[in-house]
Amino acid sequence: MKKLKNKPFRFTFGHLIRLSLFIFAVYYLINYLSKNQANYNNKPDILGDKIPVTETLNKYSTDLYQKLPSDTQQKITKLPELPIFSEIKKQLNGFPQKQINQFKIDMINKISQDLVDDIKNQNPTP
């Protein structure tokens, strides 16, 4: 393999131009992104707040609901009062919360069992 000779570095006018273009581009991007950062901070959080898509969907569904005939609107508003929905609510009595609590219990049991096993398998050092 051919060995390359290391030439001493000399800062030339071309290097100065490239460096200044790079600094200008970085400065411009930082200013542009910092101005647009306010737009990103104003968007609601996904966890908890409404997201813009939900607001648009609500507006669209409200407009559709208003265009329906009045008897259909009444049927839609009376849907939650049907006996099948009350039966579903009874069967789902606290389902998501029960599942979350069981997951927490299982996780704590697994961690504690792993700790106990590590202590049992640990060899004492003389």
N, C-alpha and C positions, 0 to 999 in steps of 0.2 A: 504494500500500500504506500502511496505517495504521501510524504509528510509535508503539510502546508506550513509555510513560514508565517509567523505572526508579525503583521505589520503594526507599527505604532499608530495609535488612533490620533487623527487630526480632525479637529472640529472645523468644518468648512461652511461656506455660505449655504450650500445645499442642505446641510444638517440643520442650520438655523431656520431655513424656510420650512422644512418638514416638521421640526419641533414646534414652530409657531402655529402651523396649520393644525397640528394635533391638539395643542393647548386651546386654540380657538374653538375647535369642534367639541372638546370636552366642556368648555365653558358654556357654549351655546346649548348643549344637551342638558347640562345641569340647570340652567335658567329655564329652559323650556319645560323640563319635567317638574321643576319646583312650582311653576305656575299652574300646571295641570294637577299637581298633588291636591290642591283644594277640592277639585272635582271628585277625586277618589275618596277623600275623607268625608264628603257629604253623603256618600252612598250608605244606606243603612246596613247594619251588620246582618249576616245571614242567620245567626243564632239569636233569636229574640225579636228583632225589629222586622218590619215589613220590608220585603225586597221589591224593587221597582216592577218586576214582572208580575208580582201578586197584585199590585195596585192596578196595572193595566188589565189584568185578567178580571179583577173585580169590576172595573168600569165596563169592560166588554160584556161580562155576564149580566150586569145590571141593565145595560142597554137591550140585550136580548130578552131579558125578563119583562121589561116594559113593553116590548113589542108583542108579547104573547096575549092571547085572548084572556079576558078576566076569569072565566071559569077554569082555565088551565092554571092561571096564577094561584087561584084558591086551592086547587088540588095539590100544587107544589108546596104551598105553605102548610097544608095539613098533613103532609107526609110524615113528619116526626111524631105525630099523634097516633099513627097506625099501631095496632097491637104487635106487629112483627118487630118494629123498632124497639119497643119496650122489652120484648123477649130477648132481643140481641143484647140490649144494655144489661139485663139481668145475667145473661150468660157470660158477659165480658166483665163482670164485677171486679174492677180494679186490676184487670189483666196486665196492662203495661207496667204498673208499679210493682206488682207481684213478681213479674219476670225480672225486673231490674234488681229488686231486693234479693232474689234467689241467685242471680249472677254475682252480686257482691259477696253473699255468703259462700258460694262455691269458690270464689277467688281467694277469700281469706283462708278457707280451709286448705286449699291447695298450697298457698304460700306457707302456712304454718306447718303442714305436713312435710314440705320440702326442707324447712329449717330443722325440724326434728330429725329427718333422715340425714341431713348434713352433720348434725351434732353426733348422731350415732355412728356414722361412718368415719368420723374424724379420728385419726391416729394421734395419740398423745406423743409429744416430742420429749425425749429424755433430757 
